[in-house]
Structures are given as structure tokens and as C-alpha cells.
């Protein structure tokens, strides 16, 4: 027997969808009994919203790696880091699963490696889909989510949230074990 869930498609990408995404995520998390969420956050605004709305859940706010925008630069503000932690969330700052040494090789030798090819392939489904898969891998590698349980991963296209997936995460070295179980919402491209 199969069961069909509604997928919400946004007409536009970006921050304007954040509140709607969180409402949809809350409903689906309750329906499925999912207690672990990962969320992409750059400066921390989206991470704060998720941590505050989902108190009692395991919330992992995944930031850009330090140095992503410039040497020794961390985009997550200290105020937002504290707000996420005070709301019971955790902050993960680490190398991007699809942008580590492969990105250095591209920059140095002007050739793409498998990690960036995978990232660009996932972007066929939208930037938020790529982000949601990537941050789930990063959280699994850091031991902050279990690969034995489904999670909800929230990504976006720039600022805010516009994509949410129910997925079974894996570690990066087992990337092909990731299973996207459901698309809760995403923008039309």
C-alpha cells in the first residue's frame, strides 16, 4: 500500500518562504515522529527561527565553514550563535561535504572533482535540495544525527528556507546510502 503526501511548490525562491516551510516541517515532523532537524544558516537568522520554533527537538544549525567568504571570516553572528544554543539547538561549523579539497583542486587546476559534480547534479532539483542533502551529510559525519533514523533537512536558495526534505542521512564516505524519502516543499525552478 502506498501513501501520498502533498508537496508544496513555491513560485519563488528564498527567505519569503521561511515561515511557510517551518509550518510544513512542524506538521510533517509531528506526523512522522521525527525529532531531529538540520537547518542551513549563514548569519544565523534561519537557525534561530528553527531552534526557537522546535524547542524539544534536536536542532542542528549548520553554518558556512570559517573562511568560506574570506580568510578567518565566520558569517554566523555571535548573537545568533548564542540564541540558537540558548533555545536548545547546536551549531555545526565544518567543511562543506561537497566543497572541501575538491574545490581547492578546481580553483588551482581549473578542473572539477566528483564532490562538485554531485553538488551541481543535485542543483538540478534546486539549490535548496543540494543544501539539504549536504548539511545532512555534514551533521552525520559530526555525529550530531544518527544515520539510523530519518531526519528533516531544511535548506534554502541564498537567504532563508525554501526547501525541506525527509531523508535518511549517511556519512560522506557512504554518500550513495542517502535516501530522500519525501520532499515536503521546494521552489519551482
C-alpha positions as CSV (number, residue, x, y, z in Angstrom):
1,X,0.0,0.0,0.0
2,X,1.4,3.4,-0.9
3,X,0.6,6.7,0.8
4,X,0.8,10.0,-1.0
5,X,1.7,13.3,0.8
6,X,1.3,16.7,-0.6
7,X,4.4,18.5,-1.8
8,X,4.2,22.3,-1.7
9,X,5.9,24.1,-4.5
10,X,6.8,27.8,-4.0
11,X,6.5,30.1,-7.0
12,X,9.7,31.9,-5.9
13,X,12.9,31.0,-4.0
14,X,14.2,32.5,-0.9
15,X,13.5,34.0,2.5
16,X,9.9,34.9,1.9
17,X,9.1,31.1,2.2
18,X,10.7,30.6,5.5
19,X,7.7,30.7,7.8
20,X,5.6,28.5,5.5
21,X,8.5,26.0,5.3
22,X,8.7,25.8,9.1
23,X,4.9,25.3,9.4
24,X,5.0,22.5,6.9
25,X,8.1,20.9,8.7
26,X,6.4,21.1,12.1
27,X,3.3,19.3,10.7
28,X,5.3,16.6,9.0
29,X,7.7,16.1,11.9
30,X,4.7,15.5,14.2
31,X,3.0,13.2,11.7
32,X,6.2,11.1,11.3
33,X,7.5,11.3,14.9
34,X,10.8,12.8,13.6
35,X,12.7,14.6,16.4
36,X,15.9,15.6,14.6
37,X,16.2,18.6,12.2
38,X,19.2,20.1,10.4
39,X,18.9,23.6,9.0
40,X,21.3,25.6,6.9
41,X,22.1,29.0,8.3
42,X,24.6,31.6,7.2
43,X,24.3,34.6,9.5
44,X,22.0,32.7,11.9
45,X,18.6,34.2,11.4
46,X,17.1,31.0,10.0
47,X,18.9,28.8,12.6
48,X,17.4,31.0,15.4
49,X,13.9,30.6,13.9
50,X,14.1,26.9,13.8
51,X,15.8,26.5,17.2
52,X,13.1,28.6,18.8
53,X,10.1,27.0,17.0
54,X,11.4,23.5,17.6
55,X,12.3,23.5,21.2
56,X,12.4,19.9,22.5
57,X,13.7,18.7,19.1
58,X,17.3,18.0,18.2
59,X,18.1,21.0,16.1
60,X,21.4,21.3,14.3
61,X,22.1,24.7,12.7
62,X,24.8,24.2,10.0
63,X,26.9,27.2,9.1
64,X,29.2,28.0,6.3
65,X,32.7,26.9,7.1
66,X,35.0,29.6,8.6
67,X,36.9,31.1,5.6
68,X,34.1,30.5,3.2
69,X,33.7,34.2,2.4
70,X,37.2,35.3,3.2
71,X,40.2,34.4,5.4
72,X,39.3,33.8,9.0
73,X,35.8,35.0,8.4
74,X,32.8,33.4,10.1
75,X,29.4,34.7,8.9
76,X,27.4,33.4,11.8
77,X,27.0,36.3,14.3
78,X,27.9,35.7,17.9
79,X,24.4,36.9,18.9
80,X,22.7,34.4,16.7
81,X,25.0,31.6,17.8
82,X,24.0,32.3,21.4
83,X,20.3,32.5,20.6
84,X,20.5,29.1,18.8
85,X,22.3,27.5,21.8
86,X,20.0,29.2,24.3
87,X,17.0,27.7,22.5
88,X,18.5,24.2,22.8
89,X,20.0,24.0,19.4
90,X,23.5,23.0,18.4
91,X,25.8,24.8,15.9
92,X,27.9,22.9,13.4
93,X,30.7,24.7,11.6
94,X,32.8,22.4,9.4
95,X,34.0,21.8,5.9
96,X,31.2,21.5,3.3
97,X,30.6,18.0,2.3
98,X,30.6,19.0,-1.4
99,X,33.3,21.7,-1.2
100,X,36.4,20.6,0.5
101,X,39.6,19.6,-1.2
102,X,37.7,19.2,-4.5
103,X,37.0,22.9,-4.5
104,X,40.7,23.6,-3.9
105,X,41.6,21.4,-6.9
106,X,39.1,23.3,-9.1
107,X,40.5,26.6,-8.0
108,X,44.1,25.6,-8.5
109,X,43.9,23.4,-11.6
110,X,40.6,24.6,-13.1
111,X,39.1,21.1,-13.2
112,X,36.1,19.7,-11.3
113,X,36.2,16.8,-8.9
114,X,33.4,14.4,-8.0
115,X,32.1,16.3,-5.0
116,X,31.3,19.4,-7.0
117,X,29.9,17.3,-9.8
118,X,27.5,15.7,-7.3
119,X,26.6,19.2,-5.9
120,X,25.8,20.5,-9.4
121,X,23.8,17.4,-10.2
122,X,21.7,17.9,-7.0
123,X,21.2,21.6,-8.1
124,X,19.1,20.2,-10.9
125,X,16.4,19.9,-8.2
126,X,17.2,23.3,-6.8
127,X,19.9,24.9,-4.7
128,X,17.9,24.2,-1.5
129,X,17.8,20.4,-2.3
130,X,21.6,20.4,-2.7
131,X,22.0,22.3,0.6
132,X,19.6,20.0,2.4
133,X,21.4,16.8,1.3
134,X,24.8,18.4,2.0
135,X,24.1,19.5,5.6
136,X,22.6,16.2,6.5
137,X,25.9,14.5,5.5
138,X,27.8,17.1,7.5
139,X,25.7,16.5,10.6
140,X,26.0,12.7,10.3
141,X,29.8,13.0,9.9
142,X,30.0,15.1,13.0
143,X,27.9,12.6,15.0
144,X,25.1,15.1,15.6
145,X,22.4,13.0,13.9
146,X,22.1,9.2,13.6
147,X,22.2,7.5,10.3
148,X,19.8,5.0,11.8
149,X,16.9,7.5,11.9
150,X,15.1,9.7,9.4
151,X,15.6,13.4,9.8
152,X,14.2,16.5,8.3
153,X,16.7,18.7,6.5
154,X,15.9,22.4,5.7
155,X,17.8,24.2,3.0
156,X,17.5,27.4,1.0
157,X,18.5,29.3,-2.0
158,X,20.5,32.1,-0.6
159,X,18.8,33.5,2.5
160,X,16.0,31.9,4.4
161,X,14.5,28.5,3.9
162,X,12.6,27.3,0.8
163,X,13.2,23.5,0.8
164,X,12.6,20.7,3.3
165,X,13.3,17.0,2.8
166,X,12.6,13.9,4.9
167,X,15.7,11.9,4.5
168,X,17.8,9.1,5.8
169,X,21.3,10.6,6.2
170,X,24.6,8.8,5.7
171,X,28.2,9.7,6.2
172,X,30.0,11.4,3.4
173,X,32.1,8.3,2.6
174,X,28.8,6.4,2.1
175,X,27.1,9.2,0.2
176,X,25.1,6.9,-2.1
177,X,23.4,5.5,1.0
178,X,21.5,8.8,1.5
179,X,17.8,8.2,0.8
180,X,15.5,11.2,0.1
181,X,12.2,9.8,1.5
182,X,10.0,12.8,0.9
183,X,10.0,16.3,-0.5
184,X,8.0,18.4,1.9
185,X,8.4,21.6,-0.1
186,X,10.7,23.3,-2.7
187,X,10.6,26.2,-5.1
188,X,9.6,25.8,-8.7
189,X,12.8,26.4,-10.7
